[in-house]
Amino acid sequence: MSEPLRYSTPPVELPLGMEREPVPVEGCAGCAELATVRGRARAVGDMTTVSDCNVYLRRHPEGHR
């Protein structure tokens, strides 16, 4: 049996997700609107809406194929 630790173990380091933001498709009104909303949300610090717009932009290109 091992001796129990009597000190804190170091924290677990998780990888930092550094994905690039999706880029709107040129000429698509839906993509342009999402990018506009995302820009306005970022300007006022609404990062929840920024994240939501990124999700919608990532899913939206399925309609362009």
C-alpha positions, -999 to +999 in steps of 0.1 A: +000+000+000+013+034-009+017+063+015-010+090+011+000+124-003+002+151+023+004+180-001-016+193-030-010+178-064-003+202-093-034+214-113-044+195-144-037+217-175-063+215-202-055+224-238-066+259-248-089+257-278-077+283-303-100+277-333-103+304-358-136+321-361-157+310-391-156+333-421-188+343-438-193+331-474-191+360-498-224+369-514-245+351-488-270+374-470-274+349-441-237+348-435-234+386-437-262+390-412-246+366-387-212+384-391-229+418-385-246+405-353-214+389-341-195+422-346-221+442-327-222+417-299-184+418-296-184+456-295-207+455-264-189+426-247-217+401-253-195+370-258-224+346-255-239+360-287-205+360-303-202+323-296-237+316-308-231+334-341-199+314-345-218+282-341-245+293-366-218+303-391-201+269-388-234+251-394-246+275-421-222+265-449-241+232-452-266+251-472-239+264-496-230+229-509 
